[in-house]
Amino acid sequence: MSKIKNHFELTHPNAAGIDIGASSHFVAVPPDRDEQPVREFLSFTEDLYALADWLTSCGVDTVAMESTGVYWIPLFE
């Protein structure tokens, strides 16, 4: 019987993940991009700009968002 190897290919090395909530968003970037790779940002406009600036400074070019309801729209815009 041959052994099956589990192999995952990294397809988006510059990706971040965002858990979107009504009052704040939790954002994770690859651990080698920042001393604090998971951060919380409030949902106010000023904070959304700070979130975008941080993603840019971390070299992120792809984002996966998880949201309940319509809370993703301001961040997407």
TORVOKOL-359276 format. One record per atom (N, C-alpha, C): z, x, y; residue number from 1. Coordinates in steps of 0.2 Angstrom, whole numbers. Layout:
% TORVOKOL-359276
+-------+-------+-------+-----+
!    c3 !    c1 !    c2 ! num !
+-------+-------+-------+-----+
!     Z !     X !     Y ! NUM !
...
+-------+-------+-------+-----+
***
This chain:
% TORVOKOL-359276
+-------+-------+-------+-----+
!    c3 !    c1 !    c2 ! num !
+-------+-------+-------+-----+
!     0 !     4 !    -6 !   1 !
!     0 !     0 !     0 !   1 !
!     0 !     4 !     6 !   1 !
!    -5 !     3 !    11 !   2 !
!    -5 !     7 !    17 !   2 !
!     0 !     5 !    22 !   2 !
!     2 !    10 !    26 !   3 !
!     7 !     8 !    31 !   3 !
!     3 !     5 !    37 !   3 !
!     6 !     0 !    40 !   4 !
!     3 !    -3 !    46 !   4 !
!     6 !     0 !    52 !   4 !
!     3 !     3 !    57 !   5 !
!     5 !     6 !    63 !   5 !
!     5 !     1 !    68 !   5 !
!    11 !     1 !    72 !   6 !
!    11 !    -3 !    78 !   6 !
!     9 !     1 !    84 !   6 !
!     4 !    -1 !    87 !   7 !
!     1 !     4 !    93 !   7 !
!     0 !    -1 !    98 !   7 !
!     3 !     0 !   104 !   8 !
!     1 !    -3 !   110 !   8 !
!    -2 !     1 !   115 !   8 !
!    -7 !    -1 !   118 !   9 !
!   -11 !     4 !   123 !   9 !
!    -9 !     1 !   130 !   9 !
!    -7 !     6 !   134 !  10 !
!    -5 !     4 !   141 !  10 !
!   -11 !     3 !   145 !  10 !
!   -12 !    -4 !   147 !  11 !
!   -18 !    -5 !   150 !  11 !
!   -18 !    -6 !   158 !  11 !
!   -12 !    -7 !   160 !  12 !
!   -10 !    -7 !   167 !  12 !
!    -4 !    -3 !   169 !  12 !
!    -5 !     4 !   170 !  13 !
!     1 !     8 !   171 !  13 !
!     4 !     7 !   178 !  13 !
!     0 !     4 !   183 !  14 !
!     2 !     3 !   190 !  14 !
!     5 !    -4 !   191 !  14 !
!     7 !    -7 !   186 !  15 !
!     9 !   -14 !   186 !  15 !
!    16 !   -15 !   188 !  15 !
!    18 !   -21 !   191 !  16 !
!    25 !   -23 !   192 !  16 !
!    25 !   -30 !   190 !  16 !
!    32 !   -32 !   189 !  17 !
!    33 !   -39 !   187 !  17 !
!    38 !   -42 !   192 !  17 !
!    37 !   -48 !   194 !  18 !
!    41 !   -52 !   199 !  18 !
!    43 !   -58 !   196 !  18 !
!    50 !   -59 !   196 !  19 !
!    53 !   -66 !   194 !  19 !
!    54 !   -69 !   200 !  19 !
!    51 !   -75 !   201 !  20 !
!    51 !   -78 !   208 !  20 !
!    56 !   -84 !   208 !  20 !
!    60 !   -84 !   213 !  21 !
!    65 !   -89 !   213 !  21 !
!    65 !   -93 !   220 !  21 !
!    68 !   -98 !   221 !  22 !
!    68 !  -102 !   227 !  22 !
!    71 !   -97 !   233 !  22 !
!    77 !   -94 !   232 !  23 !
!    80 !   -90 !   237 !  23 !
!    79 !   -82 !   237 !  23 !
!    77 !   -80 !   231 !  24 !
!    76 !   -73 !   230 !  24 !
!    71 !   -71 !   225 !  24 !
!    68 !   -65 !   225 !  25 !
!    64 !   -63 !   220 !  25 !
!    66 !   -56 !   217 !  25 !
!    66 !   -56 !   210 !  26 !
!    68 !   -49 !   207 !  26 !
!    61 !   -46 !   205 !  26 !
!    61 !   -39 !   207 !  27 !
!    54 !   -36 !   206 !  27 !
!    56 !   -29 !   202 !  27 !
!    52 !   -28 !   197 !  28 !
!    52 !   -22 !   193 !  28 !
!    46 !   -18 !   193 !  28 !
!    46 !   -11 !   195 !  29 !
!    41 !    -7 !   195 !  29 !
!    42 !    -2 !   189 !  29 !
!    37 !     2 !   187 !  30 !
!    38 !     7 !   182 !  30 !
!    44 !    12 !   184 !  30 !
!    48 !    13 !   179 !  31 !
!    54 !    17 !   181 !  31 !
!    53 !    24 !   184 !  31 !
!    47 !    27 !   183 !  32 !
!    46 !    33 !   186 !  32 !
!    44 !    33 !   194 !  32 !
!    43 !    27 !   196 !  33 !
!    41 !    26 !   203 !  33 !
!    46 !    26 !   208 !  33 !
!    52 !    24 !   207 !  34 !
!    58 !    24 !   212 !  34 !
!    64 !    25 !   208 !  34 !
!    69 !    27 !   212 !  35 !
!    76 !    28 !   210 !  35 !
!    79 !    22 !   208 !  35 !
!    77 !    16 !   211 !  36 !
!    80 !    10 !   209 !  36 !
!    74 !     5 !   207 !  36 !
!    71 !     5 !   201 !  37 !
!    65 !     2 !   199 !  37 !
!    65 !    -5 !   199 !  37 !
!    71 !    -8 !   199 !  38 !
!    72 !   -16 !   200 !  38 !
!    76 !   -17 !   206 !  38 !
!    73 !   -22 !   210 !  39 !
!    76 !   -24 !   216 !  39 !
!    76 !   -31 !   217 !  39 !
!    80 !   -34 !   222 !  40 !
!    80 !   -41 !   223 !  40 !
!    78 !   -41 !   231 !  40 !
!    73 !   -46 !   232 !  41 !
!    71 !   -47 !   239 !  41 !
!    72 !   -54 !   240 !  41 !
!    75 !   -56 !   246 !  42 !
!    75 !   -63 !   248 !  42 !
!    68 !   -66 !   249 !  42 !
!    68 !   -73 !   250 !  43 !
!    62 !   -76 !   251 !  43 !
!    59 !   -77 !   258 !  43 !
!    63 !   -74 !   263 !  44 !
!    60 !   -75 !   270 !  44 !
!    54 !   -70 !   271 !  44 !
!    50 !   -72 !   276 !  45 !
!    44 !   -69 !   278 !  45 !
!    45 !   -61 !   278 !  45 !
!    50 !   -59 !   282 !  46 !
!    52 !   -52 !   283 !  46 !
!    53 !   -48 !   276 !  46 !
!    57 !   -52 !   272 !  47 !
!    58 !   -49 !   265 !  47 !
!    52 !   -48 !   261 !  47 !
!    47 !   -53 !   262 !  48 !
!    41 !   -53 !   258 !  48 !
!    37 !   -47 !   260 !  48 !
!    37 !   -46 !   267 !  49 !
!    33 !   -40 !   269 !  49 !
!    36 !   -33 !   266 !  49 !
!    43 !   -33 !   266 !  50 !
!    47 !   -27 !   263 !  50 !
!    45 !   -26 !   256 !  50 !
!    45 !   -32 !   252 !  51 !
!    43 !   -32 !   245 !  51 !
!    36 !   -29 !   245 !  51 !
!    31 !   -31 !   248 !  52 !
!    24 !   -29 !   248 !  52 !
!    24 !   -21 !   250 !  52 !
!    27 !   -19 !   255 !  53 !
!    28 !   -12 !   257 !  53 !
!    30 !    -8 !   251 !  53 !
!    36 !   -10 !   248 !  54 !
!    39 !    -6 !   243 !  54 !
!    34 !    -6 !   237 !  54 !
!    30 !   -11 !   235 !  55 !
!    25 !   -11 !   229 !  55 !
!    20 !    -6 !   231 !  55 !
!    18 !    -6 !   237 !  56 !
!    13 !    -1 !   240 !  56 !
!    15 !     6 !   239 !  56 !
!    21 !     7 !   241 !  57 !
!    24 !    14 !   241 !  57 !
!    25 !    16 !   234 !  57 !
!    26 !    12 !   229 !  58 !
!    27 !    13 !   222 !  58 !
!    20 !    14 !   218 !  58 !
!    15 !    13 !   222 !  59 !
!     8 !    14 !   219 !  59 !
!     6 !     8 !   214 !  59 !
!     9 !     2 !   216 !  60 !
!     7 !    -4 !   212 !  60 !
!     1 !    -7 !   214 !  60 !
!    -4 !    -8 !   209 !  61 !
!   -10 !   -12 !   211 !  61 !
!   -11 !   -18 !   207 !  61 !
!    -6 !   -20 !   202 !  62 !
!    -7 !   -26 !   198 !  62 !
!     0 !   -29 !   198 !  62 !
!     1 !   -35 !   199 !  63 !
!     7 !   -39 !   198 !  63 !
!     7 !   -45 !   194 !  63 !
!    12 !   -46 !   189 !  64 !
!    13 !   -52 !   185 !  64 !
!    18 !   -55 !   188 !  64 !
!    17 !   -62 !   190 !  65 !
!    22 !   -66 !   193 !  65 !
!    24 !   -71 !   188 !  65 !
!    31 !   -73 !   188 !  66 !
!    34 !   -78 !   184 !  66 !
!    37 !   -83 !   189 !  66 !
!    35 !   -89 !   189 !  67 !
!    38 !   -94 !   194 !  67 !
!    39 !  -101 !   191 !  67 !
!    44 !  -104 !   193 !  68 !
!    45 !  -111 !   191 !  68 !
!    44 !  -115 !   198 !  68 !
!    40 !  -120 !   197 !  69 !
!    38 !  -123 !   203 !  69 !
!    33 !  -120 !   208 !  69 !
!    34 !  -121 !   214 !  70 !
!    29 !  -119 !   219 !  70 !
!    31 !  -112 !   223 !  70 !
!    37 !  -109 !   221 !  71 !
!    40 !  -104 !   225 !  71 !
!    35 !   -98 !   225 !  71 !
!    30 !   -97 !   221 !  72 !
!    26 !   -92 !   221 !  72 !
!    21 !   -92 !   226 !  72 !
!    19 !   -97 !   229 !  73 !
!    14 !   -98 !   234 !  73 !
!    15 !   -93 !   241 !  73 !
!    21 !   -93 !   244 !  74 !
!    22 !   -89 !   250 !  74 !
!    21 !   -81 !   248 !  74 !
!    23 !   -79 !   242 !  75 !
!    22 !   -72 !   240 !  75 !
!    15 !   -71 !   238 !  75 !
!    11 !   -75 !   235 !  76 !
!     4 !   -75 !   234 !  76 !
!     0 !   -74 !   240 !  76 !
!     2 !   -78 !   245 !  77 !
!    -2 !   -78 !   251 !  77 !
!    -1 !   -72 !   255 !  77 !
+-------+-------+-------+-----+
***
